[in-house]
Amino acid sequence: MRSNSSPDKLDRKTIERNRRIHMKSLCFKLTSLVPPHHFKPSKDMLSQQDQLDQVATYIKQLRDRVQELEGRKIKLSLGTSGSKNNTKDSIMTGSRLPVVELRESGSTLEVVLISGLEKNFMLYEVISILEDEGAEVLSATMSTVGDKVFHTVHAQVRISRFGVETARASQRLQELVC
């Protein structure tokens, strides 16, 4: 005759208990990363589910803040380029979009594309054009601020003695976004 508590049941209970302990530990680590002043009321008075909900809210706020700051960074970088005041003015008023700006400095290349929400092109298309023209893409970012989409791509010359065909790359990018 078999007893009610078989080894399989004990193993499953142990596994489940260990899983719960592990999940509780991960939740504790996650909530410890959030500043205490973000929890309202205090973290000690909230259930684990409420704590996780507030952590999710905090992460969303951080993501929104990052997008806002990236947009401001792009606007400021356009404003400090000297002769680009007309570009900055057109961005602020919402006219003359899209904007394509290609800056070359030694072996590095920065591409800033600003378009409206209704203009659809893929970031991989921009990267393909740059790579076709001899650049190696190091980083690419995209952010949306209001009704404008900002793309920034940083690249470097793949083979320094050949360089990058910036004029041709600029023309191809204009054709892509216009």
Backbone as a ProteinNet text record, in pm:
[ID]
protein_1_A
[PRIMARY]
MRSNSSPDKLDRKTIERNRRIHMKSLCFKLTSLVPPHHFKPSKDMLSQQDQLDQVATYIKQLRDRVQELEGRKIKLSLGTSGSKNNTKDSIMTGSRLPVVELRESGSTLEVVLISGLEKNFMLYEVISILEDEGAEVLSATMSTVGDKVFHTVHAQVRISRFGVETARASQRLQELVC
[TERTIARY]
83.3	0	88.5	51.2	130.5	83.4	175.7	138.6	98.6	30.1	-18.4	93.2	200.6	308.5	419.2	406.9	508.7	628.8	741.7	860.7	839	756.2	728.8	659.3	561.5	489.3	582.6	670.6	766.2	859.5	906.4	995.2	924.5	799.9	724.3	701.3	670	649.6	778.4	888.1	1018.1	1054.1	1033.5	1062.9	976.8	850	759.8	797.5	831.4	873.2	999.9	1096.5	1220.4	1192.7	1099.4	1063.8	1004.3	913.4	852	956.9	1047.8	1154.8	1241.1	1274.5	1356.7	1283.4	1154.6	1076.5	1066.3	1046.8	1039.2	1172	1281.8	1413.7	1432.3	1390.2	1401.8	1314.9	1194.8	1107.1	1169.4	1229.3	1295.6	1410.1	1491.3	1602	1550	1442.8	1385.3	1334.8	1259.2	1205.9	1316.6	1426.2	1536.1	1607.4	1589.5	1652.6	1576.5	1453.5	1370.7	1388.4	1407	1422.8	1301.8	1326.2	1217	1108.2	1144.4	1043.2	941.5	969.5	874.9	754.6	771.4	662.9	570.4	442.7	341.5	225.3	185.3	254.3	385.4	444.8	576.3	576.7	693.5	709.9	670.1	694	663.1	512.8	431.9	287.4	217.6	292.6	233.1	248.4	152.3	164.5	270.1	315.5	416.8	364.6	239.3	180.3	178.2	139.9	138	279.2	377	515.2	557.1	523.1	558.6	487.3	362.6	289.8	358.8	405.2	472.5	609.9	677.7	804.7	781.3	675.6	643.2	614	540.8	512.8	641.4	729.1	857.7	939.6	942.9	1017.9	959.7	826.2	762.6	798.7	800.3	838.6	982.5	1071.3	1211.6	1223.6	1150.5	1155	1106.9	997.9	947.1	1048.9	1113.4	1214.1	1333.2	1376.9	1488.7	1453	1331.5	1290.3	1285	1234.1	1227.9	1368.6	1460.5	1597.3	1669.5	1644.6	1705.4	1656.3	1528.4	1473.9	1535.8	1549.7	1612.6	1757.9	1827.5	1967.5	1980.7	1892.9	1897.5	1868.1	1767	1734.3	1852.2	1916.8	2031.3	2149.8	2173.2	2286.2	2263.2	2139.7	2110.9	2128.2	2092	2101.3	2243.4	2337.9	2475.7	2563.8	2506.1	2589.2	2616.2	2590.7	2629.4	2533	2560.1	2481.7	2350.4	2311.7	2190.6	2072.1	2075.7	1965.3	1834.4	1840.1	1717.4	1661.7	1746.7	1701.1	1631.9	1693.9	1635.4	1500.2	1491	1364.8	1257.6	1295.1	1195	1148	1236.4	1196.5	1098.1	1126.7	1042.2	903.7	894.5	764.9	691.3	759.7	694.6	692.3	755.7	756.2	884.5	885.7	1002.1	1055.3	967.3	1010.3	1000.3	1077.5	1180.4	1311.3	1395.7	1527.4	1630.5	1728.9	1839.6	1966.6	2042.9	2168.6	2278.7	2385.7	2498.8	2620.9	2685.1	2805.5	2922.1	3032.4	3151.8	3261.7	3328.1	3438.1	3547.9	3646.9	3752.9	3696.4	3712.4	3663.1	3525.3	3464.3	3331.7	3225.2	3107	2994.2	2872.2	2798.4	2674.2	2562.5	2455.8	2339.4	2221.3	2154.2	2034.4	1920.7	1816.5	1697.9	1578.5	1502.5	1383.5	1267	1165.3	1048.2	922.5	809.5	680.8	637.3	536.1	486.6	428	379.1	315.5	415.8	541.9	643.1	699.9	682.2	727.5	850.5	959.3	1076.9	1141.6	1217.2	1275.5	1420	1459.8	1595.6	1697	1660.1	1752.9	1782	1688.3	1712.8	1821	1817.5	1920.2	2056.2	2058.4	2183.4	2238	2151.7	2195.3	2260.4	2201.6	2258.7	2397.9	2412.2	2542.4	2646.6	2607	2701.1	2737.7	2641	2669.8	2772.9	2771.3	2862.2	2994.3	3018.2	3149	3159.6	3047.9	3052	3011.3	3063.1	3024.1	2944.3	2819.5	2731.6	2769.8	2791.1	2827.2	2706.1	2617.3	2497.3	2387.6	2264.8	2149	2041.4	1978.8	1870.8	1751.8	1635.8	1513.9	1430.2	1374.5	1283.8	1174.6	1063.1	949.6	923.7	915.1	883.9	769.4	655.7	538.9	501.8	495.9	461.2	582.9	701.5	824.9	899.5	964.2	1044.3	1189.5	1276.8	1418.3	1498.8	1581.4	1673.7	1814.9	1902.1	2042.3	2125.6	2217.5	2302.9	2447.5	2529.5	2673	2745.8	2838.4	2911.4	3055.5	3137.7	3276.7	3314.2	3419.4	3467.2	3520.4	3476.2	3520.1	3666.2	3701.2	3838.2	3883	3976.4	4009.3	4064.4	4133.2	4190.1	4084.2	3967.8	3862.6	3761.8	3740.4	3646.5	3502.3	3413.5	3270.6	3223.7	3140.3	3082	2967.7	3001.7	2899.7	2798.4	2842.6	2748.5	2647.2	2696.4	2605.9	2516.1	2573.3	2494.1	2384.7	2419.1	2321.8	2209.2	2244.7	2143.9	2050.8	2107.5	2027	1934.4	1985.2	1902.9	1788	1817.5	1712.1	1602.2	1644.1	1546.6	1463.9	1526.4	1456.5	1347.6	1380.1	1287.3	1191.7	1221.9	1133.6	1024
-117.2	0	124.5	222.6	344.7	450.8	527.8	638.9	759.3	854.7	973	1065.9	1069.7	1162.5	1087.4	1082.8	1015.7	1107.9	1053.7	1137.1	1244.3	1213.7	1313	1435.8	1414.1	1525.9	1610.5	1546.1	1621.6	1702.5	1642.1	1714.3	1834.5	1817.1	1929.1	2038.2	1999.3	2099.1	2175.7	2104	2168.1	2261.6	2214.6	2297.1	2422.9	2408.3	2522.9	2620	2566.7	2652.9	2729.7	2661.6	2728.1	2834.2	2804.9	2902.6	3027.4	3009.6	3123.8	3205.9	3138.8	3208.4	3288	3226.1	3293.3	3416	3400.4	3512.4	3625.7	3591	3692.5	3768	3695	3757.7	3852.8	3810.3	3896.5	4021.2	4005.7	4120.6	4218.2	4165.5	4250.8	4328.1	4259.8	4327.1	4437.1	4408.1	4505.7	4628.5	4608.3	4722.6	4800.2	4734.8	4806.1	4901.4	4883.2	4970.7	5101.5	5106.6	5225.6	5313.8	5444.7	5533.9	5524.8	5525.6	5506.9	5612.8	5736.1	5842.1	5818.7	5725.8	5696.9	5616.8	5542.4	5459.4	5543.3	5542.8	5614.4	5521	5485.5	5510.1	5433.1	5427.1	5365.1	5220.7	5177.8	5043.8	4935.6	4959.5	4860.7	4837	4934.8	4924.3	4870	4843.7	4798.6	4647.9	4588.6	4447.1	4432.2	4312.5	4288.2	4327.7	4298.5	4335.6	4486.9	4560.7	4706.9	4762.1	4702.1	4744.7	4725.6	4610.2	4584.4	4681	4714.1	4812.7	4948.3	4987.8	5117	5114.5	5001	4986.9	5001.8	4939.7	4950.6	5095.2	5166.3	5307.4	5388.4	5359.6	5429.1	5405.2	5282.8	5250.5	5325.4	5332.1	5406.8	5554.5	5610.5	5750.8	5773.3	5680.8	5692.8	5685.9	5593.5	5579.5	5708.6	5766.5	5892.3	6004.1	6006.4	6110.6	6096.5	5973.4	5948.9	5997.4	5965.8	6011	6162.5	6225.4	6371.1	6431.3	6376.8	6429.2	6404.7	6290.1	6265	6366.9	6397.6	6499.2	6635.4	6672.9	6801	6803.7	6691	6682.5	6705.7	6644.5	6661.2	6805.3	6863.9	7004.1	7095	7070	7152.6	7132	7008.8	6984.5	7052	7059.4	7130.9	7280.8	7329.8	7472.6	7521.3	7435.2	7478.1	7460.6	7422.9	7399.1	7525.2	7641.4	7765.8	7809.2	7771.2	7818.5	7744	7665.8	7585.3	7649.2	7780.5	7844.8	7831.8	7836.9	7820.5	7680.2	7579.7	7443.2	7436.8	7498.1	7497.5	7567.1	7681.6	7753.7	7670.4	7598.9	7517.8	7402.1	7350	7241.9	7295	7410.8	7465.6	7501.8	7549.8	7589.8	7474.5	7364	7247.7	7250.6	7349.7	7356.2	7294.5	7272.2	7221.5	7090.3	6998.6	6865.1	6778.1	6681.1	6629.1	6707	6689.9	6750.7	6637.8	6653.7	6558.2	6637.1	6599.5	6668.6	6564.8	6582.3	6490.4	6571.6	6533	6603.1	6506.3	6551.8	6468.6	6538.6	6461.8	6516.5	6410.5	6427.7	6327.4	6197.1	6092	5961.7	5929.5	6026.7	6001.8	6075.9	6021.5	6075.5	6074.9	6184.8	6191.5	6228.9	6152.4	6177.3	6205.8	6318.3	6353.5	6364.1	6286.9	6289.8	6326.2	6424.6	6464.7	6460.7	6387.1	6376.6	6384.8	6398	6396.1	6253	6236.7	6103.5	6032.8	6110.6	6049.3	5994	6035	5986.5	5855.8	5750	5617.9	5574.2	5559	5492.5	5420.3	5318.5	5234.1	5273.8	5265.6	5299.3	5210.1	5084	4994.2	5043.4	5116.7	5171.6	5279.2	5361.4	5464.4	5397.9	5296.2	5224.8	5160.4	5102.6	5039.5	5140.2	5257.8	5361.9	5399.6	5420.9	5459.7	5350.2	5225.7	5115.7	5100.7	5122.2	5118.2	5223.1	5335.8	5446.6	5439.6	5331.8	5310.8	5342.7	5354.8	5384.4	5260.9	5251.5	5146.2	5211.1	5171.4	5232	5183.3	5279.2	5247.9	5248.8	5345.9	5353.2	5424.8	5395.5	5459.7	5475	5591.8	5614.7	5675.4	5652.8	5710.7	5755.7	5875	5920.2	6004.7	6008.7	6086.4	6196.9	6319.7	6433.8	6507.9	6508.2	6571.5	6498	6573.5	6512.9	6493	6494.1	6478.6	6352.6	6287.8	6169.5	6206.7	6185.1	6218.5	6089.1	6079.8	5967.3	6024.8	5964.6	6003.8	5878.3	5885.4	5770.9	5817.6	5744.5	5772	5660.3	5700.6	5601.7	5646.6	5555.4	5589.6	5529.4	5585.4	5537.8	5396.5	5306.8	5167.8	5153.5	5209.7	5204.1	5348.4	5393.8	5536.2	5591.4	5514.1	5570	5592.7	5527	5548.5	5653	5662.7	5760.2	5722.3	5819.8	5801	5902.6	5859.1	5948.8	6025.9	6132.3	6203.1	6272.6	6329.4	6397.8	6298.8	6184.4	6083.1	6024.6	6001.5	5950	6050	6177.9	6281.7	6285.1	6274.7	6275	6154	6037	5915.5	5923.8	5982.4	5998.2	6095.8	6203.7	6300	6230.1	6147.6	6075	5979.2	5919.4	5823.8	5890.8	6003.2	6064.2	6165.1	6211.7	6311.5	6248.6
0	0	0	-83.6	-98.2	-0.2	46.2	134.4	50.1	111.9	40.5	-4	70.3	35.5	-37	-166.5	-247.1	-265.5	-304.7	-326.5	-433.1	-534.7	-638.7	-581.5	-492.7	-432.5	-347.9	-273.7	-192.1	-279.8	-387.2	-478.4	-538.6	-580.8	-638.6	-535.5	-412.7	-306.6	-280.6	-276.8	-253.2	-368.2	-488.2	-605.9	-604.2	-576	-572.9	-461.1	-343.9	-233.8	-271.6	-330.8	-373.7	-480.1	-570.7	-673.7	-609.9	-514.2	-446.4	-370.6	-303.6	-231.1	-327.9	-440.3	-542.6	-599.3	-631	-684.6	-582	-456	-351	-341	-352.1	-348.6	-466.9	-586	-704.7	-692.1	-637.9	-616	-517	-412.5	-314	-379.3	-461.7	-530.9	-622.3	-695.3	-786.6	-712.9	-606.8	-532.6	-461.9	-428.2	-362.6	-458	-589	-688.1	-707	-660.4	-676.2	-553.1	-573.3	-457.7	-364.8	-233.4	-136.1	-146.1	-184.9	-191.4	-302.8	-394	-502.4	-452.4	-346.2	-294.3	-208	-243.9	-166.2	-145.3	-27.1	99.6	105.6	220.2	236.6	185.9	137.1	80.8	180.9	308.9	412.6	427.2	386.7	404.4	279.4	172.9	47	30.2	-37.8	-71.7	-180.6	-201.7	-304.1	-441.5	-470.3	-599.2	-616.1	-510.9	-516.4	-537.3	-471.8	-490.6	-635.8	-693.8	-833.6	-927.7	-897.9	-979	-974.6	-855.8	-843.8	-911.3	-907.9	-979	-1129.2	-1180.6	-1323.3	-1361.1	-1277.2	-1300.7	-1302.1	-1209.7	-1202	-1329.3	-1378.1	-1499.8	-1619.5	-1627.5	-1737.2	-1730.1	-1609.8	-1593.5	-1638	-1602.1	-1643.7	-1795.7	-1858.1	-2004	-2072.4	-2021.9	-2077.9	-2061.5	-1947.2	-1919.7	-2013.6	-2038.7	-2130	-2270.3	-2316.7	-2449.7	-2457.3	-2352.6	-2349.3	-2355.7	-2278.2	-2275.8	-2407.9	-2472.2	-2603.3	-2705.1	-2701.5	-2791.7	-2766.8	-2641.5	-2607	-2650.8	-2635	-2675.7	-2826.1	-2902.8	-3047.6	-3084.8	-3022.4	-3050.7	-3018.2	-2905.2	-2866	-2959.4	-3001.4	-3091.2	-3225.3	-3269.9	-3394.2	-3375.6	-3258.2	-3231	-3215.6	-3177.8	-3155.1	-3277.9	-3390.7	-3508.9	-3588.9	-3530.4	-3595.3	-3703.1	-3826.8	-3940.5	-3955.9	-3860.6	-3872.1	-3800.5	-3777	-3706.7	-3782.5	-3916.5	-3993.2	-3975.6	-3960.4	-3935.3	-3800.9	-3700	-3566.2	-3567.8	-3636.3	-3643.3	-3711.1	-3817.1	-3886.7	-3800.2	-3715.2	-3625.2	-3522.1	-3468	-3363.4	-3415.7	-3538.4	-3591.9	-3656.4	-3683.3	-3741.3	-3892.1	-3953.3	-4098.9	-4152.1	-4282.1	-4355.3	-4299.4	-4271.1	-4233.2	-4356.1	-4373.1	-4283.7	-4294.9	-4193.6	-4189.2	-4193.3	-4280.3	-4288.6	-4267.6	-4167.6	-4140.7	-4124.3	-4199.3	-4196.5	-4155.8	-4046.4	-3999.3	-4001.6	-4061.8	-4067.9	-3991.1	-3905.1	-3827.1	-3823.1	-3908.2	-3916.6	-3968.3	-3889.2	-3932.5	-3874.3	-3805.8	-3749.3	-3828.3	-3820.7	-3896.1	-3805.1	-3803	-3726.7	-3822.1	-3818.4	-3903	-3812.5	-3836.7	-3762.2	-3863.6	-3841.4	-3926.8	-3840.5	-3883.2	-3809.7	-3907.8	-3870.5	-3957.5	-3873.2	-3940.8	-3873	-3849.8	-3768.9	-3737.3	-3858.7	-3956.6	-4072.1	-4172.7	-4164.4	-4258.9	-4206.5	-4281.5	-4237.9	-4315.7	-4246.3	-4300.3	-4184.4	-4216.7	-4113.7	-4088.9	-3964.8	-3926.2	-3997	-4023	-4091.8	-4233.2	-4295.2	-4428.9	-4423	-4318.4	-4298.6	-4278	-4193.4	-4164.9	-4291.4	-4372.2	-4498.1	-4591.5	-4601.9	-4688.1	-4639.2	-4508.6	-4454.8	-4477.2	-4456.1	-4476.4	-4624.1	-4713.7	-4857.8	-4897.1	-4827.4	-4861.6	-4785.5	-4711.9	-4650	-4502.5	-4433.1	-4289.7	-4210.5	-4089.3	-3996.7	-3884.7	-3868.5	-3770	-3630.3	-3540.3	-3402.1	-3310.6	-3331.7	-3249.6	-3325.9	-3288.5	-3350.5	-3244.6	-3240.2	-3145.6	-3218.4	-3162.3	-3214.7	-3096.9	-3107.3	-3002.3	-3065.7	-2998	-3044.7	-2944.3	-2994.6	-2910.4	-2979.5	-2914.6	-2975.9	-3103.4	-3213.2	-3341.4	-3430.6	-3371.2	-3447.2	-3404	-3500.5	-3474	-3502.5	-3404	-3414.8	-3424.3	-3528.5	-3543.9	-3539.4	-3461.6	-3458.1	-3478	-3573.9	-3604	-3596.4	-3522.2	-3513.1	-3585.1	-3672.1	-3751.2	-3763.9	-3812.4	-3841.6	-3975.8	-4032.6	-4162	-4144.2	-4232.5	-4223.6	-4266.7	-4381.1	-4431.6	-4452.2	-4368.5	-4363.4	-4494.7	-4572.9	-4696.3	-4803.9	-4792.2	-4890.5	-4843.8	-4714.5	-4660.9	-4686.5	-4662.4	-4681.5	-4784.2	-4874.8	-4973.9	-4907.5	-4833	-4756.2	-4846.3	-4957	-5046.2	-5101.4	-5143.9	-5198.6	-5089.3	-4972	-4860.3	-4823.2	-4819.9	-4787.4	-4890	-5017.2	-5123.7	-5110.2	-5085.6	-5072.8	-4950.3	-4840.3	-4720.9	-4745.4	-4819	-4855.8	-4935.6	-5031.2	-5113.5	-5029.2	-4929.2	-4843.8	-4761.1	-4699.3	-4604.6	-4667.6	-4786.7	-4850.3	-4931.2
[MASK]
++++++++++++++++++++++++++++++++++++++++++++++++++++++++++++++++++++++++++++++++++++++++++++++++++++++++++++++++++++++++++++++++++++++++++++++++++++++++++++++++++++++++++++++++++

